[in-house]
Amino acid sequence: MQVITVIPARLGSTRLPDKVLSDIAGLPMIVQVWRRAMEADTGPVLVAAGEAAIVEAVTAAGGEAVLTDPDLPSGSDRIHAALATRDPDGRYDTVVNVQGDLPTLDPRLIRAALEPLARDPAVDIATLAARIVRDEERDNPNVVKAVAPLTAERRIARALTFTRATAPWGDGPLYHHIGLYAYRRAALDRFVALPPGVLERREKLEQLRALEAGMRIDVAAVETVPLGVDTAEDLDRARALLATRD
C-alpha cells in the first residue's frame, strides 16, 4: 500500500473556538497532531486546513498543509479535497484520516488502522475500537459503539453497525468506536459522492452512510481510546500529558 495520512482541521469549533491552534507544550495543537502522525512512519502526512492560519502554523513547523474550502461539510470531504490538490494522479492508494484534535494520539493506532486493509482486499474502510471498561460509558450516547464480532482471539472483524445506543444486547463486552479511519482511495472517492444515509442522519454518524451503501468496514481492536480535545478541561489534560514528554 502507498499510504498518506491526512489531518482535516478547521477553526470553527463551537465548544472550544480555534482549538486546533491552542498552545500545547509550546506548539499549536495541530502541529502536535501532525507530529504524532509523523511518528507512525507510514508515509507522508498532510494537513487539510480550512483556514490560512492553520496552513501557516503547520508549514512554520516544517509540515505540509493544503488550504481547502472552509465550508466543506465534513472531515471526509476535506481530506478528499486536499488529496485532489496534493495527489491528483492517485499515487497514494490508501488514506488515513486522523482527527485534528488528537494531540496525544499513540502513533501505533495509525498502524493498527491499516492492518485490516493489508489483510483483506475486500475491505473498503478500516477503523478502530477499544473495549469499554467504565460502566458509565455503556449507556452514554456520546460514546459511539462499534458492533462487530470481536473476541479476545479475534482482534479484527467486520463491522455490522455503529450506534449511540447500548449495543449489542446481552452479556459480553461493548466496544468504544474510535473515529480514526483508513480508506482505500477508491472507497473514499465513492463515499464522498454518496448522499447522506437514513441511519446516518438519525444517529449523526457519518460511517453509517458507507454501511448503508453496502461498503465494508472492518474494525481492529486496540487497547486505549485517544484523548480528543473538545473542552477546556480536555485541553488542560493534553497539556499535562505532553508536558511530560522528552
KAKA-V374772 format. One record per residue. N is the residue number from 1. PSI is psi in whole degrees, -180 to 180 (NA if undefined). Layout:
N&PSI / N&PSI
//
This chain:
1&141 / 2&107 / 3&136 / 4&136 / 5&132 / 6&133 / 7&106 / 8&137 / 9&137 / 10&167 / 11&-3 / 12&38 / 13&134 / 14&-38 / 15&-31 / 16&85 / 17&139 / 18&31 / 19&-31 / 20&-14 / 21&4 / 22&140 / 23&128 / 24&114 / 25&40 / 26&4 / 27&151 / 28&147 / 29&-43 / 30&-32 / 31&-38 / 32&-40 / 33&-45 / 34&-42 / 35&-43 / 36&-41 / 37&-38 / 38&-35 / 39&-21 / 40&-25 / 41&47 / 42&-6 / 43&-172 / 44&155 / 45&128 / 46&135 / 47&126 / 48&98 / 49&143 / 50&-15 / 51&154 / 52&-31 / 53&-33 / 54&-43 / 55&-45 / 56&-41 / 57&-42 / 58&-47 / 59&-33 / 60&-27 / 61&3 / 62&8 / 63&-180 / 64&132 / 65&151 / 66&134 / 67&130 / 68&168 / 69&123 / 70&-17 / 71&8 / 72&141 / 73&-20 / 74&167 / 75&-35 / 76&-43 / 77&-35 / 78&-44 / 79&-34 / 80&-43 / 81&-41 / 82&-39 / 83&-33 / 84&-30 / 85&-46 / 86&-36 / 87&64 / 88&-22 / 89&-2 / 90&33 / 91&-40 / 92&118 / 93&-2 / 94&131 / 95&125 / 96&128 / 97&110 / 98&127 / 99&147 / 100&6 / 101&34 / 102&65 / 103&-19 / 104&18 / 105&132 / 106&118 / 107&-24 / 108&-23 / 109&-33 / 110&-44 / 111&-37 / 112&-36 / 113&-21 / 114&-17 / 115&-47 / 116&-36 / 117&-37 / 118&-30 / 119&-35 / 120&116 / 121&-12 / 122&-12 / 123&128 / 124&-43 / 125&143 / 126&150 / 127&-175 / 128&159 / 129&150 / 130&143 / 131&134 / 132&127 / 133&-15 / 134&124 / 135&-36 / 136&-17 / 137&-18 / 138&-37 / 139&8 / 140&118 / 141&-16 / 142&-13 / 143&104 / 144&134 / 145&134 / 146&123 / 147&108 / 148&150 / 149&61 / 150&145 / 151&177 / 152&-31 / 153&-28 / 154&98 / 155&-5 / 156&130 / 157&159 / 158&133 / 159&132 / 160&-40 / 161&174 / 162&141 / 163&153 / 164&-10 / 165&171 / 166&105 / 167&150 / 168&165 / 169&158 / 170&177 / 171&145 / 172&170 / 173&154 / 174&153 / 175&128 / 176&117 / 177&137 / 178&123 / 179&56 / 180&127 / 181&149 / 182&125 / 183&144 / 184&142 / 185&-42 / 186&-34 / 187&-39 / 188&-44 / 189&-44 / 190&-42 / 191&-49 / 192&-17 / 193&-12 / 194&147 / 195&155 / 196&142 / 197&164 / 198&-50 / 199&-32 / 200&-47 / 201&-36 / 202&-46 / 203&-12 / 204&47 / 205&110 / 206&-32 / 207&-19 / 208&-23 / 209&-43 / 210&-45 / 211&-40 / 212&-28 / 213&3 / 214&11 / 215&153 / 216&127 / 217&126 / 218&148 / 219&132 / 220&130 / 221&133 / 222&175 / 223&-25 / 224&154 / 225&124 / 226&153 / 227&116 / 228&131 / 229&106 / 230&-20 / 231&170 / 232&-34 / 233&-41 / 234&-41 / 235&-41 / 236&-41 / 237&-44 / 238&-41 / 239&-41 / 240&-41 / 241&-43 / 242&-17 / 243&-21 / 244&-7 / 245&146 / 246&NA
//
